[in-house]
């Protein structure tokens, strides 16, 4: 295997990894955002349930 072929393979691998990250990153951000919102809703529900009503 020549050095040029090894470098081409490395560039191709990094390109594929970069595209994969670019495609999946927004989805992972959305999942993290949804989990944070769910946690806030659960906390608010717990606070409202533990507060005595008049």
mmCIF entry with sequence, helices, sheets and N, C-alpha, C, O atoms, coordinates in Angstrom:
data_MODEL
# 
_entry.id   MODEL 
# 
_entity.id                         1 
_entity.type                       polymer 
_entity.pdbx_number_of_molecules   1 
# 
_entity_poly.entity_id                      1 
_entity_poly.type                           'polypeptide(L)' 
_entity_poly.nstd_linkage                   no 
_entity_poly.nstd_monomer                   no 
_entity_poly.pdbx_seq_one_letter_code       
;(UNK)(UNK)(UNK)(UNK)(UNK)(UNK)(UNK)(UNK)(UNK)(UNK)(UNK)(UNK)(UNK)(UNK)(UNK)(UNK)
(UNK)(UNK)(UNK)(UNK)(UNK)(UNK)(UNK)(UNK)(UNK)(UNK)(UNK)(UNK)(UNK)(UNK)(UNK)(UNK)
(UNK)(UNK)(UNK)(UNK)(UNK)(UNK)(UNK)(UNK)(UNK)(UNK)(UNK)(UNK)(UNK)(UNK)(UNK)(UNK)
(UNK)(UNK)(UNK)(UNK)(UNK)(UNK)
;
_entity_poly.pdbx_seq_one_letter_code_can   XXXXXXXXXXXXXXXXXXXXXXXXXXXXXXXXXXXXXXXXXXXXXXXXXXXXXX 
_entity_poly.pdbx_strand_id                 A 
# 
loop_
_entity_poly_seq.entity_id 
_entity_poly_seq.num 
_entity_poly_seq.mon_id 
_entity_poly_seq.hetero 
1 1  UNK n 
1 2  UNK n 
1 3  UNK n 
1 4  UNK n 
1 5  UNK n 
1 6  UNK n 
1 7  UNK n 
1 8  UNK n 
1 9  UNK n 
1 10 UNK n 
1 11 UNK n 
1 12 UNK n 
1 13 UNK n 
1 14 UNK n 
1 15 UNK n 
1 16 UNK n 
1 17 UNK n 
1 18 UNK n 
1 19 UNK n 
1 20 UNK n 
1 21 UNK n 
1 22 UNK n 
1 23 UNK n 
1 24 UNK n 
1 25 UNK n 
1 26 UNK n 
1 27 UNK n 
1 28 UNK n 
1 29 UNK n 
1 30 UNK n 
1 31 UNK n 
1 32 UNK n 
1 33 UNK n 
1 34 UNK n 
1 35 UNK n 
1 36 UNK n 
1 37 UNK n 
1 38 UNK n 
1 39 UNK n 
1 40 UNK n 
1 41 UNK n 
1 42 UNK n 
1 43 UNK n 
1 44 UNK n 
1 45 UNK n 
1 46 UNK n 
1 47 UNK n 
1 48 UNK n 
1 49 UNK n 
1 50 UNK n 
1 51 UNK n 
1 52 UNK n 
1 53 UNK n 
1 54 UNK n 
# 
_struct_asym.id          A 
_struct_asym.entity_id   1 
# 
_struct_conf.conf_type_id            HELX_P 
_struct_conf.id                      HELX_P1 
_struct_conf.pdbx_PDB_helix_id       AA1 
_struct_conf.beg_label_comp_id       UNK 
_struct_conf.beg_label_asym_id       A 
_struct_conf.beg_label_seq_id        3 
_struct_conf.pdbx_beg_PDB_ins_code   ? 
_struct_conf.end_label_comp_id       UNK 
_struct_conf.end_label_asym_id       A 
_struct_conf.end_label_seq_id        50 
_struct_conf.pdbx_end_PDB_ins_code   ? 
_struct_conf.beg_auth_comp_id        UNK 
_struct_conf.beg_auth_asym_id        A 
_struct_conf.beg_auth_seq_id         3 
_struct_conf.end_auth_comp_id        UNK 
_struct_conf.end_auth_asym_id        A 
_struct_conf.end_auth_seq_id         50 
_struct_conf.pdbx_PDB_helix_class    1 
_struct_conf.details                 ? 
_struct_conf.pdbx_PDB_helix_length   48 
# 
_struct_conf_type.id          HELX_P 
_struct_conf_type.criteria    ? 
_struct_conf_type.reference   ? 
# 
loop_
_atom_site.group_PDB 
_atom_site.id 
_atom_site.type_symbol 
_atom_site.label_atom_id 
_atom_site.label_alt_id 
_atom_site.label_comp_id 
_atom_site.label_asym_id 
_atom_site.label_entity_id 
_atom_site.label_seq_id 
_atom_site.pdbx_PDB_ins_code 
_atom_site.Cartn_x 
_atom_site.Cartn_y 
_atom_site.Cartn_z 
_atom_site.occupancy 
_atom_site.B_iso_or_equiv 
_atom_site.pdbx_formal_charge 
_atom_site.auth_seq_id 
_atom_site.auth_comp_id 
_atom_site.auth_asym_id 
_atom_site.auth_atom_id 
_atom_site.pdbx_PDB_model_num 
ATOM 1   N N  . UNK A 1 1  ? 0.864   -1.176 0.000  1.00 0.00 ? 1  UNK A N  1 
ATOM 2   C CA . UNK A 1 1  ? 0.000   0.000  0.000  1.00 0.00 ? 1  UNK A CA 1 
ATOM 3   C C  . UNK A 1 1  ? 0.904   1.230  0.000  1.00 0.00 ? 1  UNK A C  1 
ATOM 4   O O  . UNK A 1 1  ? 1.769   1.392  0.861  1.00 0.00 ? 1  UNK A O  1 
ATOM 5   N N  . UNK A 1 2  ? 0.684   2.056  -0.955 1.00 0.00 ? 2  UNK A N  1 
ATOM 6   C CA . UNK A 1 2  ? 1.506   3.263  -1.030 1.00 0.00 ? 2  UNK A CA 1 
ATOM 7   C C  . UNK A 1 2  ? 0.982   4.311  -0.058 1.00 0.00 ? 2  UNK A C  1 
ATOM 8   O O  . UNK A 1 2  ? -0.135  4.207  0.448  1.00 0.00 ? 2  UNK A O  1 
ATOM 9   N N  . UNK A 1 3  ? 1.793   5.303  0.187  1.00 0.00 ? 3  UNK A N  1 
ATOM 10  C CA . UNK A 1 3  ? 1.422   6.368  1.113  1.00 0.00 ? 3  UNK A CA 1 
ATOM 11  C C  . UNK A 1 3  ? 0.243   7.161  0.577  1.00 0.00 ? 3  UNK A C  1 
ATOM 12  O O  . UNK A 1 3  ? -0.608  7.613  1.344  1.00 0.00 ? 3  UNK A O  1 
ATOM 13  N N  . UNK A 1 4  ? 0.192   7.331  -0.745 1.00 0.00 ? 4  UNK A N  1 
ATOM 14  C CA . UNK A 1 4  ? -0.896  8.089  -1.351 1.00 0.00 ? 4  UNK A CA 1 
ATOM 15  C C  . UNK A 1 4  ? -2.236  7.382  -1.140 1.00 0.00 ? 4  UNK A C  1 
ATOM 16  O O  . UNK A 1 4  ? -3.245  8.038  -0.877 1.00 0.00 ? 4  UNK A O  1 
ATOM 17  N N  . UNK A 1 5  ? -2.254  6.059  -1.251 1.00 0.00 ? 5  UNK A N  1 
ATOM 18  C CA . UNK A 1 5  ? -3.486  5.295  -1.051 1.00 0.00 ? 5  UNK A CA 1 
ATOM 19  C C  . UNK A 1 5  ? -3.932  5.376  0.410  1.00 0.00 ? 5  UNK A C  1 
ATOM 20  O O  . UNK A 1 5  ? -5.121  5.515  0.694  1.00 0.00 ? 5  UNK A O  1 
ATOM 21  N N  . UNK A 1 6  ? -2.982  5.290  1.324  1.00 0.00 ? 6  UNK A N  1 
ATOM 22  C CA . UNK A 1 6  ? -3.322  5.381  2.744  1.00 0.00 ? 6  UNK A CA 1 
ATOM 23  C C  . UNK A 1 6  ? -3.913  6.752  3.066  1.00 0.00 ? 6  UNK A C  1 
ATOM 24  O O  . UNK A 1 6  ? -4.883  6.849  3.817  1.00 0.00 ? 6  UNK A O  1 
ATOM 25  N N  . UNK A 1 7  ? -3.337  7.802  2.506  1.00 0.00 ? 7  UNK A N  1 
ATOM 26  C CA . UNK A 1 7  ? -3.844  9.153  2.752  1.00 0.00 ? 7  UNK A CA 1 
ATOM 27  C C  . UNK A 1 7  ? -5.232  9.323  2.139  1.00 0.00 ? 7  UNK A C  1 
ATOM 28  O O  . UNK A 1 7  ? -6.104  9.952  2.740  1.00 0.00 ? 7  UNK A O  1 
ATOM 29  N N  . UNK A 1 8  ? -5.439  8.768  0.952  1.00 0.00 ? 8  UNK A N  1 
ATOM 30  C CA . UNK A 1 8  ? -6.765  8.836  0.322  1.00 0.00 ? 8  UNK A CA 1 
ATOM 31  C C  . UNK A 1 8  ? -7.813  8.122  1.170  1.00 0.00 ? 8  UNK A C  1 
ATOM 32  O O  . UNK A 1 8  ? -8.937  8.603  1.320  1.00 0.00 ? 8  UNK A O  1 
ATOM 33  N N  . UNK A 1 9  ? -7.436  6.973  1.721  1.00 0.00 ? 9  UNK A N  1 
ATOM 34  C CA . UNK A 1 9  ? -8.370  6.227  2.573  1.00 0.00 ? 9  UNK A CA 1 
ATOM 35  C C  . UNK A 1 9  ? -8.685  7.007  3.847  1.00 0.00 ? 9  UNK A C  1 
ATOM 36  O O  . UNK A 1 9  ? -9.830  7.022  4.299  1.00 0.00 ? 9  UNK A O  1 
ATOM 37  N N  . UNK A 1 10 ? -7.682  7.649  4.423  1.00 0.00 ? 10 UNK A N  1 
ATOM 38  C CA . UNK A 1 10 ? -7.900  8.444  5.621  1.00 0.00 ? 10 UNK A CA 1 
ATOM 39  C C  . UNK A 1 10 ? -8.815  9.631  5.335  1.00 0.00 ? 10 UNK A C  1 
ATOM 40  O O  . UNK A 1 10 ? -9.709  9.931  6.127  1.00 0.00 ? 10 UNK A O  1 
ATOM 41  N N  . UNK A 1 11 ? -8.599  10.293 4.227  1.00 0.00 ? 11 UNK A N  1 
ATOM 42  C CA . UNK A 1 11 ? -9.447  11.428 3.848  1.00 0.00 ? 11 UNK A CA 1 
ATOM 43  C C  . UNK A 1 11 ? -10.879 10.966 3.606  1.00 0.00 ? 11 UNK A C  1 
ATOM 44  O O  . UNK A 1 11 ? -11.824 11.641 4.013  1.00 0.00 ? 11 UNK A O  1 
ATOM 45  N N  . UNK A 1 12 ? -11.044 9.825  2.948  1.00 0.00 ? 12 UNK A N  1 
ATOM 46  C CA . UNK A 1 12 ? -12.386 9.295  2.698  1.00 0.00 ? 12 UNK A CA 1 
ATOM 47  C C  . UNK A 1 12 ? -13.077 8.939  4.011  1.00 0.00 ? 12 UNK A C  1 
ATOM 48  O O  . UNK A 1 12 ? -14.265 9.215  4.180  1.00 0.00 ? 12 UNK A O  1 
ATOM 49  N N  . UNK A 1 13 ? -12.351 8.335  4.931  1.00 0.00 ? 13 UNK A N  1 
ATOM 50  C CA . UNK A 1 13 ? -12.924 7.967  6.223  1.00 0.00 ? 13 UNK A CA 1 
ATOM 51  C C  . UNK A 1 13 ? -13.340 9.211  6.998  1.00 0.00 ? 13 UNK A C  1 
ATOM 52  O O  . UNK A 1 13 ? -14.431 9.250  7.567  1.00 0.00 ? 13 UNK A O  1 
ATOM 53  N N  . UNK A 1 14 ? -12.486 10.220 7.024  1.00 0.00 ? 14 UNK A N  1 
ATOM 54  C CA . UNK A 1 14 ? -12.827 11.454 7.729  1.00 0.00 ? 14 UNK A CA 1 
ATOM 55  C C  . UNK A 1 14 ? -14.012 12.164 7.084  1.00 0.00 ? 14 UNK A C  1 
ATOM 56  O O  . UNK A 1 14 ? -14.820 12.782 7.778  1.00 0.00 ? 14 UNK A O  1 
ATOM 57  N N  . UNK A 1 15 ? -14.118 12.079 5.774  1.00 0.00 ? 15 UNK A N  1 
ATOM 58  C CA . UNK A 1 15 ? -15.259 12.676 5.077  1.00 0.00 ? 15 UNK A CA 1 
ATOM 59  C C  . UNK A 1 15 ? -16.556 11.984 5.483  1.00 0.00 ? 15 UNK A C  1 
ATOM 60  O O  . UNK A 1 15 ? -17.559 12.642 5.758  1.00 0.00 ? 15 UNK A O  1 
ATOM 61  N N  . UNK A 1 16 ? -16.531 10.666 5.517  1.00 0.00 ? 16 UNK A N  1 
ATOM 62  C CA . UNK A 1 16 ? -17.730 9.906  5.897  1.00 0.00 ? 16 UNK A CA 1 
ATOM 63  C C  . UNK A 1 16 ? -18.109 10.206 7.343  1.00 0.00 ? 16 UNK A C  1 
ATOM 64  O O  . UNK A 1 16 ? -19.286 10.395 7.648  1.00 0.00 ? 16 UNK A O  1 
ATOM 65  N N  . UNK A 1 17 ? -17.132 10.250 8.228  1.00 0.00 ? 17 UNK A N  1 
ATOM 66  C CA . UNK A 1 17 ? -17.405 10.554 9.634  1.00 0.00 ? 17 UNK A CA 1 
ATOM 67  C C  . UNK A 1 17 ? -17.956 11.968 9.768  1.00 0.00 ? 17 UNK A C  1 
ATOM 68  O O  . UNK A 1 17 ? -18.885 12.199 10.541 1.00 0.00 ? 17 UNK A O  1 
ATOM 69  N N  . UNK A 1 18 ? -17.392 12.914 9.021  1.00 0.00 ? 18 UNK A N  1 
ATOM 70  C CA . UNK A 1 18 ? -17.877 14.293 9.062  1.00 0.00 ? 18 UNK A CA 1 
ATOM 71  C C  . UNK A 1 18 ? -19.312 14.413 8.583  1.00 0.00 ? 18 UNK A C  1 
ATOM 72  O O  . UNK A 1 18 ? -20.104 15.141 9.181  1.00 0.00 ? 18 UNK A O  1 
ATOM 73  N N  . UNK A 1 19 ? -19.655 13.717 7.523  1.00 0.00 ? 19 UNK A N  1 
ATOM 74  C CA . UNK A 1 19 ? -21.036 13.738 7.014  1.00 0.00 ? 19 UNK A CA 1 
ATOM 75  C C  . UNK A 1 19 ? -21.969 13.102 8.033  1.00 0.00 ? 19 UNK A C  1 
ATOM 76  O O  . UNK A 1 19 ? -23.064 13.610 8.275  1.00 0.00 ? 19 UNK A O  1 
ATOM 77  N N  . UNK A 1 20 ? -21.542 11.989 8.634  1.00 0.00 ? 20 UNK A N  1 
ATOM 78  C CA . UNK A 1 20 ? -22.367 11.321 9.647  1.00 0.00 ? 20 UNK A CA 1 
ATOM 79  C C  . UNK A 1 20 ? -22.646 12.250 10.826 1.00 0.00 ? 20 UNK A C  1 
ATOM 80  O O  . UNK A 1 20 ? -23.780 12.329 11.300 1.00 0.00 ? 20 UNK A O  1 
ATOM 81  N N  . UNK A 1 21 ? -21.626 12.948 11.295 1.00 0.00 ? 21 UNK A N  1 
ATOM 82  C CA . UNK A 1 21 ? -21.801 13.885 12.409 1.00 0.00 ? 21 UNK A CA 1 
ATOM 83  C C  . UNK A 1 21 ? -22.726 15.024 11.996 1.00 0.00 ? 21 UNK A C  1 
ATOM 84  O O  . UNK A 1 21 ? -23.597 15.428 12.768 1.00 0.00 ? 21 UNK A O  1 
ATOM 85  N N  . UNK A 1 22 ? -22.543 15.543 10.782 1.00 0.00 ? 22 UNK A N  1 
ATOM 86  C CA . UNK A 1 22 ? -23.378 16.652 10.315 1.00 0.00 ? 22 UNK A CA 1 
ATOM 87  C C  . UNK A 1 22 ? -24.847 16.249 10.205 1.00 0.00 ? 22 UNK A C  1 
ATOM 88  O O  . UNK A 1 22 ? -25.737 17.074 10.411 1.00 0.00 ? 22 UNK A O  1 
ATOM 89  N N  . UNK A 1 23 ? -25.097 14.994 9.882  1.00 0.00 ? 23 UNK A N  1 
ATOM 90  C CA . UNK A 1 23 ? -26.480 14.528 9.732  1.00 0.00 ? 23 UNK A CA 1 
ATOM 91  C C  . UNK A 1 23 ? -27.103 14.226 11.095 1.00 0.00 ? 23 UNK A C  1 
ATOM 92  O O  . UNK A 1 23 ? -28.277 14.527 11.311 1.00 0.00 ? 23 UNK A O  1 
ATOM 93  N N  . UNK A 1 24 ? -26.348 13.641 12.007 1.00 0.00 ? 24 UNK A N  1 
ATOM 94  C CA . UNK A 1 24 ? -26.921 13.210 13.280 1.00 0.00 ? 24 UNK A CA 1 
ATOM 95  C C  . UNK A 1 24 ? -26.915 14.287 14.366 1.00 0.00 ? 24 UNK A C  1 
ATOM 96  O O  . UNK A 1 24 ? -27.699 14.199 15.311 1.00 0.00 ? 24 UNK A O  1 
ATOM 97  N N  . UNK A 1 25 ? -26.050 15.301 14.256 1.00 0.00 ? 25 UNK A N  1 
ATOM 98  C CA . UNK A 1 25 ? -25.924 16.308 15.311 1.00 0.00 ? 25 UNK A CA 1 
ATOM 99  C C  . UNK A 1 25 ? -27.228 17.050 15.594 1.00 0.00 ? 25 UNK A C  1 
ATOM 100 O O  . UNK A 1 25 ? -27.580 17.197 16.765 1.00 0.00 ? 25 UNK A O  1 
ATOM 101 N N  . UNK A 1 26 ? -27.966 17.528 14.583 1.00 0.00 ? 26 UNK A N  1 
ATOM 102 C CA . UNK A 1 26 ? -29.224 18.217 14.889 1.00 0.00 ? 26 UNK A CA 1 
ATOM 103 C C  . UNK A 1 26 ? -30.235 17.318 15.602 1.00 0.00 ? 26 UNK A C  1 
ATOM 104 O O  . UNK A 1 26 ? -30.974 17.776 16.473 1.00 0.00 ? 26 UNK A O  1 
ATOM 105 N N  . UNK A 1 27 ? -30.263 16.061 15.236 1.00 0.00 ? 27 UNK A N  1 
ATOM 106 C CA . UNK A 1 27 ? -31.172 15.128 15.884 1.00 0.00 ? 27 UNK A CA 1 
ATOM 107 C C  . UNK A 1 27 ? -30.797 14.926 17.352 1.00 0.00 ? 27 UNK A C  1 
ATOM 108 O O  . UNK A 1 27 ? -31.668 14.888 18.221 1.00 0.00 ? 27 UNK A O  1 
ATOM 109 N N  . UNK A 1 28 ? -29.513 14.799 17.620 1.00 0.00 ? 28 UNK A N  1 
ATOM 110 C CA . UNK A 1 28 ? -29.063 14.631 19.001 1.00 0.00 ? 28 UNK A CA 1 
ATOM 111 C C  . UNK A 1 28 ? -29.348 15.880 19.825 1.00 0.00 ? 28 UNK A C  1 
ATOM 112 O O  . UNK A 1 28 ? -29.698 15.779 21.000 1.00 0.00 ? 28 UNK A O  1 
ATOM 113 N N  . UNK A 1 29 ? -29.202 17.051 19.223 1.00 0.00 ? 29 UNK A N  1 
ATOM 114 C CA . UNK A 1 29 ? -29.550 18.285 19.923 1.00 0.00 ? 29 UNK A CA 1 
ATOM 115 C C  . UNK A 1 29 ? -31.040 18.324 20.253 1.00 0.00 ? 29 UNK A C  1 
ATOM 116 O O  . UNK A 1 29 ? -31.420 18.735 21.349 1.00 0.00 ? 29 UNK A O  1 
ATOM 117 N N  . UNK A 1 30 ? -31.878 17.902 19.321 1.00 0.00 ? 30 UNK A N  1 
ATOM 118 C CA . UNK A 1 30 ? -33.320 17.867 19.549 1.00 0.00 ? 30 UNK A CA 1 
ATOM 119 C C  . UNK A 1 30 ? -33.696 16.918 20.668 1.00 0.00 ? 30 UNK A C  1 
ATOM 120 O O  . UNK A 1 30 ? -34.557 17.227 21.491 1.00 0.00 ? 30 UNK A O  1 
ATOM 121 N N  . UNK A 1 31 ? -33.049 15.760 20.698 1.00 0.00 ? 31 UNK A N  1 
ATOM 122 C CA . UNK A 1 31 ? -33.320 14.788 21.758 1.00 0.00 ? 31 UNK A CA 1 
ATOM 123 C C  . UNK A 1 31 ? -32.932 15.371 23.117 1.00 0.00 ? 31 UNK A C  1 
ATOM 124 O O  . UNK A 1 31 ? -33.673 15.235 24.090 1.00 0.00 ? 31 UNK A O  1 
ATOM 125 N N  . UNK A 1 32 ? -31.768 16.019 23.179 1.00 0.00 ? 32 UNK A N  1 
ATOM 126 C CA . UNK A 1 32 ? -31.327 16.626 24.440 1.00 0.00 ? 32 UNK A CA 1 
ATOM 127 C C  . UNK A 1 32 ? -32.289 17.730 24.871 1.00 0.00 ? 32 UNK A C  1 
ATOM 128 O O  . UNK A 1 32 ? -32.585 17.869 26.057 1.00 0.00 ? 32 UNK A O  1 
ATOM 129 N N  . UNK A 1 33 ? -32.769 18.501 23.927 1.00 0.00 ? 33 UNK A N  1 
ATOM 130 C CA . UNK A 1 33 ? -33.716 19.580 24.240 1.00 0.00 ? 33 UNK A CA 1 
ATOM 131 C C  . UNK A 1 33 ? -35.025 18.999 24.773 1.00 0.00 ? 33 UNK A C  1 
ATOM 132 O O  . UNK A 1 33 ? -35.556 19.486 25.771 1.00 0.00 ? 33 UNK A O  1 
ATOM 133 N N  . UNK A 1 34 ? -35.543 17.971 24.122 1.00 0.00 ? 34 UNK A N  1 
ATOM 134 C CA . UNK A 1 34 ? -36.785 17.333 24.566 1.00 0.00 ? 34 UNK A CA 1 
ATOM 135 C C  . UNK A 1 34 ? -36.647 16.753 25.968 1.00 0.00 ? 34 UNK A C  1 
ATOM 136 O O  . UNK A 1 34 ? -37.567 16.862 26.779 1.00 0.00 ? 34 UNK A O  1 
ATOM 137 N N  . UNK A 1 35 ? -35.508 16.141 26.255 1.00 0.00 ? 35 UNK A N  1 
ATOM 138 C CA . UNK A 1 35 ? -35.297 15.568 27.592 1.00 0.00 ? 35 UNK A CA 1 
ATOM 139 C C  . UNK A 1 35 ? -35.269 16.663 28.651 1.00 0.00 ? 35 UNK A C  1 
ATOM 140 O O  . UNK A 1 35 ? -35.794 16.482 29.749 1.00 0.00 ? 35 UNK A O  1 
ATOM 141 N N  . UNK A 1 36 ? -34.653 17.807 28.321 1.00 0.00 ? 36 UNK A N  1 
ATOM 142 C CA . UNK A 1 36 ? -34.609 18.916 29.284 1.00 0.00 ? 36 UNK A CA 1 
ATOM 143 C C  . UNK A 1 36 ? -36.010 19.457 29.540 1.00 0.00 ? 36 UNK A C  1 
ATOM 144 O O  . UNK A 1 36 ? -36.366 19.735 30.685 1.00 0.00 ? 36 UNK A O  1 
ATOM 145 N N  . UNK A 1 37 ? -36.806 19.610 28.489 1.00 0.00 ? 37 UNK A N  1 
ATOM 146 C CA . UNK A 1 37 ? -38.179 20.095 28.641 1.00 0.00 ? 37 UNK A CA 1 
ATOM 147 C C  . UNK A 1 37 ? -38.995 19.102 29.466 1.00 0.00 ? 37 UNK A C  1 
ATOM 148 O O  . UNK A 1 37 ? -39.754 19.509 30.346 1.00 0.00 ? 37 UNK A O  1 
ATOM 149 N N  . UNK A 1 38 ? -38.849 17.818 29.193 1.00 0.00 ? 38 UNK A N  1 
ATOM 150 C CA . UNK A 1 38 ? -39.565 16.796 29.968 1.00 0.00 ? 38 UNK A CA 1 
ATOM 151 C C  . UNK A 1 38 ? -39.191 16.869 31.446 1.00 0.00 ? 38 UNK A C  1 
ATOM 152 O O  . UNK A 1 38 ? -40.053 16.744 32.315 1.00 0.00 ? 38 UNK A O  1 
ATOM 153 N N  . UNK A 1 39 ? -37.913 17.070 31.726 1.00 0.00 ? 39 UNK A N  1 
ATOM 154 C CA . UNK A 1 39 ? -37.454 17.176 33.114 1.00 0.00 ? 39 UNK A CA 1 
ATOM 155 C C  . UNK A 1 39 ? -38.075 18.394 33.783 1.00 0.00 ? 39 UNK A C  1 
ATOM 156 O O  . UNK A 1 39 ? -38.484 18.319 34.941 1.00 0.00 ? 39 UNK A O  1 
ATOM 157 N N  . UNK A 1 40 ? -38.151 19.518 33.069 1.00 0.00 ? 40 UNK A N  1 
ATOM 158 C CA . UNK A 1 40 ? -38.757 20.723 33.633 1.00 0.00 ? 40 UNK A CA 1 
ATOM 159 C C  . UNK A 1 40 ? -40.246 20.523 33.892 1.00 0.00 ? 40 UNK A C  1 
ATOM 160 O O  . UNK A 1 40 ? -40.765 20.991 34.906 1.00 0.00 ? 40 UNK A O  1 
ATOM 161 N N  . UNK A 1 41 ? -40.935 19.837 32.993 1.00 0.00 ? 41 UNK A N  1 
ATOM 162 C CA . UNK A 1 41 ? -42.365 19.576 33.177 1.00 0.00 ? 41 UNK A CA 1 
ATOM 163 C C  . UNK A 1 41 ? -42.585 18.678 34.393 1.00 0.00 ? 41 UNK A C  1 
ATOM 164 O O  . UNK A 1 41 ? -43.484 18.929 35.196 1.00 0.00 ? 41 UNK A O  1 
ATOM 165 N N  . UNK A 1 42 ? -41.760 17.626 34.531 1.00 0.00 ? 42 UNK A N  1 
ATOM 166 C CA . UNK A 1 42 ? -41.894 16.735 35.688 1.00 0.00 ? 42 UNK A CA 1 
ATOM 167 C C  . UNK A 1 42 ? -41.644 17.484 36.995 1.00 0.00 ? 42 UNK A C  1 
ATOM 168 O O  . UNK A 1 42 ? -42.346 17.266 37.982 1.00 0.00 ? 42 UNK A O  1 
ATOM 169 N N  . UNK A 1 43 ? -40.649 18.364 37.001 1.00 0.00 ? 43 UNK A N  1 
ATOM 170 C CA . UNK A 1 43 ? -40.356 19.141 38.205 1.00 0.00 ? 43 UNK A CA 1 
ATOM 171 C C  . UNK A 1 43 ? -41.519 20.065 38.544 1.00 0.00 ? 43 UNK A C  1 
ATOM 172 O O  . UNK A 1 43 ? -41.930 20.156 39.701 1.00 0.00 ? 43 UNK A O  1 
ATOM 173 N N  . UNK A 1 44 ? -42.046 20.747 37.533 1.00 0.00 ? 44 UNK A N  1 
ATOM 174 C CA . UNK A 1 44 ? -43.178 21.647 37.774 1.00 0.00 ? 44 UNK A CA 1 
ATOM 175 C C  . UNK A 1 44 ? -44.389 20.864 38.264 1.00 0.00 ? 44 UNK A C  1 
ATOM 176 O O  . UNK A 1 44 ? -45.111 21.331 39.146 1.00 0.00 ? 44 UNK A O  1 
ATOM 177 N N  . UNK A 1 45 ? -44.619 19.684 37.706 1.00 0.00 ? 45 UNK A N  1 
ATOM 178 C CA . UNK A 1 45 ? -45.756 18.864 38.131 1.00 0.00 ? 45 UNK A CA 1 
ATOM 179 C C  . UNK A 1 45 ? -45.582 18.424 39.576 1.00 0.00 ? 45 UNK A C  1 
ATOM 180 O O  . UNK A 1 45 ? -46.539 18.431 40.351 1.00 0.00 ? 45 UNK A O  1 
ATOM 181 N N  . UNK A 1 46 ? -44.354 18.039 39.944 1.00 0.00 ? 46 UNK A N  1 
ATOM 182 C CA . UNK A 1 46 ? -44.087 17.636 41.320 1.00 0.00 ? 46 UNK A CA 1 
ATOM 183 C C  . UNK A 1 46 ? -44.311 18.788 42.287 1.00 0.00 ? 46 UNK A C  1 
ATOM 184 O O  . UNK A 1 46 ? -44.878 18.600 43.363 1.00 0.00 ? 46 UNK A O  1 
ATOM 185 N N  . UNK A 1 47 ? -43.869 19.971 41.909 1.00 0.00 ? 47 UNK A N  1 
ATOM 186 C CA . UNK A 1 47 ? -44.051 21.155 42.769 1.00 0.00 ? 47 UNK A CA 1 
ATOM 187 C C  . UNK A 1 47 ? -45.527 21.472 42.929 1.00 0.00 ? 47 UNK A C  1 
ATOM 188 O O  . UNK A 1 47 ? -45.983 21.769 44.033 1.00 0.00 ? 47 UNK A O  1 
ATOM 189 N N  . UNK A 1 48 ? -46.281 21.411 41.831 1.00 0.00 ? 48 UNK A N  1 
ATOM 190 C CA . UNK A 1 48 ? -47.720 21.719 41.898 1.00 0.00 ? 48 UNK A CA 1 
ATOM 191 C C  . UNK A 1 48 ? -48.460 20.660 42.706 1.00 0.00 ? 48 UNK A C  1 
ATOM 192 O O  . UNK A 1 48 ? -49.410 20.986 43.417 1.00 0.00 ? 48 UNK A O  1 
ATOM 193 N N  . UNK A 1 49 ? -48.046 19.405 42.612 1.00 0.00 ? 49 UNK A N  1 
ATOM 194 C CA . UNK A 1 49 ? -48.722 18.332 43.341 1.00 0.00 ? 49 UNK A CA 1 
ATOM 195 C C  . UNK A 1 49 ? -48.428 18.411 44.831 1.00 0.00 ? 49 UNK A C  1 
ATOM 196 O O  . UNK A 1 49 ? -49.265 18.027 45.647 1.00 0.00 ? 49 UNK A O  1 
ATOM 197 N N  . UNK A 1 50 ? -47.234 18.910 45.200 1.00 0.00 ? 50 UNK A N  1 
ATOM 198 C CA . UNK A 1 50 ? -46.889 18.951 46.619 1.00 0.00 ? 50 UNK A CA 1 
ATOM 199 C C  . UNK A 1 50 ? -47.397 20.229 47.291 1.00 0.00 ? 50 UNK A C  1 
ATOM 200 O O  . UNK A 1 50 ? -47.425 20.295 48.520 1.00 0.00 ? 50 UNK A O  1 
ATOM 201 N N  . UNK A 1 51 ? -47.789 21.222 46.538 1.00 0.00 ? 51 UNK A N  1 
ATOM 202 C CA . UNK A 1 51 ? -48.300 22.482 47.115 1.00 0.00 ? 51 UNK A CA 1 
ATOM 203 C C  . UNK A 1 51 ? -49.741 22.289 47.542 1.00 0.00 ? 51 UNK A C  1 
ATOM 204 O O  . UNK A 1 51 ? -50.567 21.840 46.747 1.00 0.00 ? 51 UNK A O  1 
ATOM 205 N N  . UNK A 1 52 ? -50.061 22.626 48.802 1.00 0.00 ? 52 UNK A N  1 
ATOM 206 C CA . UNK A 1 52 ? -51.453 22.476 49.251 1.00 0.00 ? 52 UNK A CA 1 
ATOM 207 C C  . UNK A 1 52 ? -52.366 23.470 48.520 1.00 0.00 ? 52 UNK A C  1 
ATOM 208 O O  . UNK A 1 52 ? -51.999 24.620 48.278 1.00 0.00 ? 52 UNK A O  1 
ATOM 209 N N  . UNK A 1 53 ? -53.541 22.999 48.186 1.00 0.00 ? 53 UNK A N  1 
ATOM 210 C CA . UNK A 1 53 ? -54.502 23.857 47.493 1.00 0.00 ? 53 UNK A CA 1 
ATOM 211 C C  . UNK A 1 53 ? -55.397 24.545 48.496 1.00 0.00 ? 53 UNK A C  1 
ATOM 212 O O  . UNK A 1 53 ? -55.616 24.033 49.594 1.00 0.00 ? 53 UNK A O  1 
ATOM 213 N N  . UNK A 1 54 ? -55.912 25.690 48.130 1.00 0.00 ? 54 UNK A N  1 
ATOM 214 C CA . UNK A 1 54 ? -56.780 26.443 49.037 1.00 0.00 ? 54 UNK A CA 1 
ATOM 215 C C  . UNK A 1 54 ? -58.219 26.101 48.814 1.00 0.00 ? 54 UNK A C  1 
ATOM 216 O O  . UNK A 1 54 ? -59.094 26.641 49.491 1.00 0.00 ? 54 UNK A O  1 
# 
